[in-house]
C-alpha cells in the first residue's frame, strides 16, 4: 500500500473530522445525519493517519508531491 495523500490533504481531512465530531458531541448535528458524519469522520481520520485513500487509488489520483 503506497501513500497517495499529501500533507495538506491529510490536515484538511483531520480538521474536518474534528469539527464534525465536536458538532455531534455538542448536539448541533444529531440523528441520522450525525451518525453518517461520525462514520465519515472516522474514515477521514483513519485515512489521514495511514496516508492512503482507497478512492484516490481507484481513480489514479495522488495529492502527494513527487520526489526528484
N, C-alpha and C positions, 0 to 999 in steps of 0.2 A: 504494500500500500504506500504509494508515493504522495507526499503532501501536495496539495493543489490550492491552498488558501494563503494569501498574503497577510501581512501583519495588519494592515488597515481593515481588511475584511474580517479578520478574527476579532479585532477590537470592537468593530461596529456590531457584530453578532452578539458579543458578550454584553455590551451596553444595552442592546435591545432586549435581551433575555432578562437582564437585571431589572430594567424598567417594567417589563410585563409582570415579573414576579412580585415586585413591590406594589404595583397597581392591584394585583389579585389579592395580596396579603392585606392591603388597606381597604378592600371591599369596593374599590372603584369599578373593577371589572369582576363580574360574577356569573354564575350559571354555566351554561354550555360554552359560551364564548370564552369565559375564564379558563375552563378546563382545556379547551383547544389551545389557547395561548400558552398555558403552562406546558403542555406537551411540546409545542414548538420551541419554547424557551429551553427545555431540557435538551432537545435535539440541537439547538443552536449552541448551547454550552458545550455539549459533547464534541460536536464537530470543530468548535473553536479550540478546545483543548488538544484534540488529535491533529488538527490542521488538515483534515481531509474531508471533502464534501462529496458524497456519492452522486448527487445530482450534477455537480460540476464534471465528474468523471464520465457520466453518461453522455453529456453533450460535448465533451472535449474542451472544457473551459478551465482556465487556471488564472488566478489572480496573484500568484506568487511570481516575484521577479526572477528573471533568468540570471544565472551567474555566468560570468565570462570565463 
